[in-house]
Amino acid sequence: MTKNKRVNPEEYDEEYFERGISSGKSGYQDYHWMPERTIKFAHKIIKELNLREGDKILDYGCAKGFVTKAFRILDIDAWGCDISKYAIDNVDKEVKEYCSLMEDGKIPYNFKFKWIVAKDVFEHLSENQLEKVLRDAKEKAENIFVVVPLGDGKKYIVPQYEDDVTHVLREPREWWENKFESENWKVDRFSYLVNGMKDNWAHYEKGNGFFFLSKNNPLSK
């Protein structure tokens, strides 16, 4: 798998979400709404990002919209987008009007967001696609919260992340920071661990990266 492998939307089909573990395609199996777990996760993000009631955020890579739904239950004006036609066609009915299909990774909304939340998404992109997404995001949001699995360029620190055949980027913290900053996103904060998020992998101390980004607009741009 190389950093230049382009994401193929057709890979994220029914098998990926419903039979991913049994088929060896992903870590998903019978992907469904789990209210207690998902609402708790959304609440943790709200606290970390200091969100207020009514703040507009984008769940980038929303799949079936479960995190989008959790945010809206908690009074956040959340919207979602995903490249998977299967996921969007089967999005939770309570947020169907708030979740849309993406084409070529572009955000399908004309309004702007306070935050984009991209959890376990960017590692699926090629390096070129990631750069395009970061440029597009600058037109749509003031901040991005990124959660990605970290690696050494060849393999992930958390071995189980290799089970998803659609993963492309296996890079260390420094690579991600340089990539964000090269696209004029300032890394305001970074952590390997955030309590309440991905706790099941916390024993791999540097297995995940949590990046809090804000727009950096040089006068020369």
C-alpha positions in Angstrom: 0.0 0.0 0.0 1.5 3.3 -1.0 0.8 6.9 -0.1 -0.3 7.5 -3.7 -3.1 4.9 -3.6 -6.3 6.8 -4.3 -9.4 6.1 -2.2 -12.0 4.2 -4.1 -15.5 5.0 -2.9 -16.8 1.6 -4.1 -14.6 -0.1 -1.5 -16.9 1.2 1.2 -19.8 -1.0 0.4 -22.2 -3.2 2.3 -19.5 -5.8 3.0 -17.1 -3.2 4.4 -19.7 -2.0 7.0 -21.7 -5.1 7.7 -19.2 -8.0 7.3 -15.8 -6.3 7.4 -14.3 -8.5 10.1 -15.6 -11.8 8.7 -14.5 -10.9 5.2 -11.1 -9.4 6.3 -12.0 -6.1 4.7 -12.3 -3.8 7.7 -12.8 -3.7 11.5 -16.6 -3.3 11.2 -19.3 -5.9 11.7 -23.0 -5.2 11.7 -22.3 -1.4 11.9 -25.2 0.0 13.9 -26.3 2.7 16.2 -24.9 2.3 19.8 -26.5 5.3 21.7 -24.6 5.1 25.0 -21.2 4.7 23.4 -21.7 7.2 20.6 -23.4 10.0 22.7 -20.7 9.7 25.3 -18.1 10.0 22.6 -19.8 13.1 21.1 -20.1 14.7 24.5 -16.4 14.2 25.0 -15.6 16.0 21.7 -18.0 18.8 22.7 -16.0 19.4 25.9 -12.6 19.1 24.2 -13.5 21.6 21.5 -15.4 23.9 23.9 -18.5 23.8 21.7 -21.6 25.7 22.5 -25.3 24.9 21.8 -26.0 25.6 18.2 -22.4 25.6 17.0 -22.2 24.3 13.4 -19.8 21.4 12.9 -19.1 18.9 10.1 -18.7 15.2 10.8 -16.3 14.5 7.9 -16.6 10.8 7.0 -19.8 10.4 8.8 -20.7 6.9 7.4 -24.3 6.1 8.5 -24.5 9.4 10.5 -24.4 8.0 14.0 -21.9 10.6 15.4 -23.8 13.3 13.6 -27.0 12.1 15.3 -25.3 12.1 18.7 -24.1 15.7 18.2 -27.6 16.8 17.3 -29.1 15.0 20.3 -26.7 17.1 22.3 -27.9 20.4 20.6 -25.0 20.8 18.3 -25.8 21.9 14.7 -24.0 18.9 13.2 -23.9 17.9 9.5 -22.2 14.9 7.9 -20.6 13.9 4.6 -19.1 10.7 3.3 -17.8 9.2 0.1 -19.7 5.9 0.6 -22.9 5.7 -1.4 -23.9 2.6 0.7 -23.4 4.5 4.0 -25.3 7.6 2.8 -28.1 5.5 1.3 -28.4 3.7 4.7 -27.9 6.7 6.9 -29.8 6.9 10.2 -33.3 8.2 9.3 -33.2 10.9 12.0 -30.3 12.7 10.3 -30.9 11.8 6.7 -31.5 15.5 5.8 -28.2 16.4 7.4 -25.9 13.9 5.7 -24.7 14.1 2.1 -22.6 12.1 -0.4 -19.2 13.6 -1.3 -17.7 13.6 -4.7 -13.9 13.6 -5.0 -13.7 14.3 -1.3 -15.1 17.8 -1.6 -17.4 19.1 1.2 -20.9 19.2 -0.3 -22.1 22.3 1.6 -22.0 26.0 0.8 -22.1 27.3 4.4 -19.2 27.4 6.8 -18.5 25.4 10.0 -16.8 26.3 13.3 -15.2 22.9 13.4 -14.6 19.9 11.1 -14.3 16.6 13.0 -12.3 14.0 11.0 -12.0 10.8 13.1 -10.3 7.8 11.5 -10.7 9.3 8.1 -7.5 10.9 6.8 -5.5 7.6 6.9 -7.8 6.4 4.1 -6.6 9.1 1.7 -3.6 9.3 -0.6 -1.1 12.0 0.2 -2.4 14.1 -2.8 -6.0 13.6 -1.7 -5.2 14.7 1.8 -3.7 17.9 0.5 -6.8 18.6 -1.6 -9.1 17.9 1.4 -7.1 20.3 3.6 -7.3 23.0 1.0 -11.0 22.5 0.5 -11.5 22.6 4.3 -9.9 26.1 4.5 -12.9 27.4 2.5 -15.4 25.7 4.8 -14.1 25.9 8.4 -12.1 27.7 11.0 -10.8 24.6 12.8 -10.3 20.9 12.3 -10.1 18.1 14.9 -8.2 15.2 13.4 -7.9 11.7 14.9 -5.6 9.3 13.0 -3.7 6.1 13.7 0.0 6.6 13.7 2.8 4.5 12.2 6.4 4.5 11.1 5.7 5.0 7.4 5.4 1.2 6.8 3.1 -0.2 9.5 0.9 1.0 12.3 1.8 1.1 15.9 -1.5 -0.6 16.7 -1.3 -3.9 14.8 -5.1 -4.2 14.5 -5.2 -1.1 12.2 -3.7 -3.2 9.5 -6.9 -5.2 9.3 -8.6 -2.5 7.3 -7.5 -3.0 3.7 -8.5 0.6 2.8 -5.9 2.2 5.0 -3.2 4.0 3.1 -1.3 6.5 5.3 0.9 5.0 8.2 2.8 8.0 9.2 4.3 9.4 12.5 3.2 12.5 14.3 5.9 14.6 12.7 4.8 13.8 9.2 1.2 14.7 9.9 2.2 18.0 11.6 4.4 18.9 8.6 1.6 18.1 6.2 -1.0 20.2 8.1 1.4 23.1 8.4 2.4 22.9 4.8 -1.3 23.5 3.9 -1.5 26.4 6.3 -3.2 24.6 9.2 -1.6 25.5 12.5 -1.3 22.7 15.0 -2.6 24.4 18.2 -2.6 21.2 20.3 -1.5 17.6 20.0 -1.9 14.6 22.2 -1.3 10.8 21.9 -4.1 10.2 24.3 -7.4 11.9 25.0 -9.4 10.4 27.9 -12.7 8.9 26.6 -11.6 8.6 23.0 -10.1 5.3 21.6 -9.5 4.1 25.2 -9.4 0.5 24.0 -6.1 1.3 22.3 -4.6 3.4 25.1 -2.1 0.7 26.0 -0.4 1.6 22.8 0.8 4.9 24.1 1.7 6.5 20.8 -0.7 4.5 18.6 -3.1 7.4 17.8 -2.7 11.1 17.2 -5.2 13.8 18.2 -4.5 17.1 16.3 -6.4 20.3 17.0 -5.9 22.6 14.0 -6.8 26.2 13.3 -6.5 28.2 10.1 -3.2 29.9 9.6 -3.5 32.6 6.9 -0.1 34.1 6.0 -0.3 37.6 4.4 1.5 36.2 1.4 -1.4 33.8 0.6 
